[in-house]
Amino acid sequence: MAKIANKDIIEALKEKTILEVKELVDMMKEEFGVDPSAVAVAAAPVAEAESASASATKTVSLKEAGAQKLQVIKVIREATGLGLKEAKDIADAGGSVKENIPSSEADELKAKLEEAGATVELV
């Protein structure tokens, strides 16, 4: 039997209907004893690693703008790209400035906001 290139198999599959491809997959499962759920179980550790890297992200939360609110608004606008009104709303009410950013970026933004006179918390 001649070897068929993977590229040729893909081209042949493009010409099949979804039902025909499903039948082919079912035949492959039966012929080779392949169980797709085993692949999903093997992929679970990858998902756990991704969630661990998500914990390396932080949220910069503004507690109080302080006396130099205008400087704080400028820093918020630079960091987020928000308009003047949106940045002012955050400065007035407090809350999340940027969410799920790398720890190093969060530390830099916190330092800039504190330099401008704000009280900031990393969550």
C-alpha positions as CSV (number, residue, x, y, z in Angstrom):
1,M,0.0,0.0,0.0
2,A,1.4,3.4,-1.0
3,K,1.9,6.0,1.7
4,I,-0.5,8.9,1.6
5,A,0.7,12.3,2.6
6,N,-1.1,14.1,5.4
7,K,-1.7,17.0,3.1
8,D,-3.5,14.7,0.7
9,I,-5.7,13.4,3.5
10,I,-6.7,16.9,4.5
11,E,-7.5,17.8,0.9
12,A,-9.7,14.7,0.6
13,L,-11.5,15.6,3.9
14,K,-12.3,19.0,2.6
15,E,-14.5,17.4,-0.1
16,K,-16.5,15.3,2.5
17,T,-19.7,16.4,4.2
18,I,-19.8,16.6,8.0
19,L,-21.8,13.4,8.2
20,E,-19.1,11.6,6.2
21,V,-16.3,13.0,8.4
22,K,-18.2,11.9,11.5
23,E,-18.6,8.4,10.1
24,L,-14.9,8.3,9.3
25,V,-14.1,9.4,12.9
26,D,-16.3,6.7,14.3
27,M,-14.6,4.1,12.1
28,M,-11.2,5.3,13.3
29,K,-12.3,5.0,16.9
30,E,-13.4,1.5,16.3
31,E,-10.4,0.5,14.2
32,F,-7.7,1.9,16.4
33,G,-9.4,1.9,19.8
34,V,-9.0,5.6,20.2
35,D,-11.1,7.3,22.9
36,P,-11.3,11.1,22.7
37,S,-12.1,11.4,26.4
38,A,-8.6,10.1,27.2
39,V,-7.2,13.0,25.2
40,A,-9.3,15.4,27.2
41,V,-8.1,13.9,30.5
42,A,-4.5,14.3,29.3
43,A,-5.2,18.0,28.5
44,A,-6.4,18.7,32.0
45,P,-2.9,19.4,33.5
46,V,-2.4,22.0,30.8
47,A,-5.6,23.8,31.9
48,E,-4.3,23.7,35.5
49,A,-1.0,25.3,34.5
50,E,-2.8,28.0,32.7
51,S,-4.9,28.8,35.8
52,A,-1.7,29.0,37.8
53,S,-0.3,31.5,35.4
54,A,-3.5,33.5,35.8
55,S,-2.7,34.0,39.5
56,A,0.4,35.8,38.4
57,T,-1.9,38.6,37.2
58,K,-3.2,41.4,39.4
59,T,-5.8,44.1,39.4
60,V,-4.9,47.7,40.2
61,S,-7.6,49.2,42.4
62,L,-7.8,52.8,43.3
63,K,-8.9,53.5,46.8
64,E,-8.6,57.3,46.9
65,A,-7.4,59.8,44.4
66,G,-5.9,62.1,47.0
67,A,-5.2,65.9,46.8
68,Q,-3.7,65.9,43.3
69,K,-6.7,64.3,41.5
70,L,-5.8,65.9,38.2
71,Q,-2.4,64.1,38.2
72,V,-4.1,60.8,39.1
73,I,-6.6,61.3,36.2
74,K,-3.6,61.8,33.8
75,V,-2.0,58.6,35.0
76,I,-5.3,56.6,34.6
77,R,-5.8,58.0,31.1
78,E,-2.2,57.1,30.1
79,A,-2.4,53.6,31.5
80,T,-5.9,52.7,30.2
81,G,-6.5,54.9,27.2
82,L,-9.8,56.0,28.7
83,G,-11.4,59.3,28.0
84,L,-11.3,62.2,30.4
85,K,-14.8,61.5,31.8
86,E,-14.2,57.8,32.3
87,A,-10.9,58.4,34.0
88,K,-12.4,61.2,36.2
89,D,-15.2,58.8,37.2
90,I,-12.7,56.2,38.4
91,A,-10.7,58.9,40.3
92,D,-14.0,60.2,41.9
93,A,-15.5,56.8,42.9
94,G,-12.4,54.6,43.1
95,G,-12.4,51.1,41.8
96,S,-10.6,49.0,39.3
97,V,-8.2,50.9,37.1
98,K,-6.8,47.9,35.2
99,E,-7.6,44.2,35.6
100,N,-5.7,41.0,35.1
101,I,-2.4,42.5,34.1
102,P,1.0,41.0,34.8
103,S,2.4,41.6,38.3
104,S,5.3,43.7,37.0
105,E,2.9,46.0,35.0
106,A,0.6,46.3,38.0
107,D,3.6,47.3,40.3
108,E,4.6,50.0,37.8
109,L,1.1,51.4,37.6
110,K,0.7,51.3,41.4
111,A,4.0,53.3,41.8
112,K,2.9,55.9,39.2
113,L,-0.5,56.4,40.8
114,E,1.0,56.6,44.3
115,E,3.6,59.1,43.0
116,A,0.6,61.2,41.8
117,G,-0.9,61.1,45.3
118,A,-3.4,58.2,45.0
119,T,-4.0,55.4,47.5
120,V,-3.8,52.1,45.5
121,E,-4.3,48.5,46.3
122,L,-3.2,45.4,44.2
123,V,-5.7,42.6,44.2
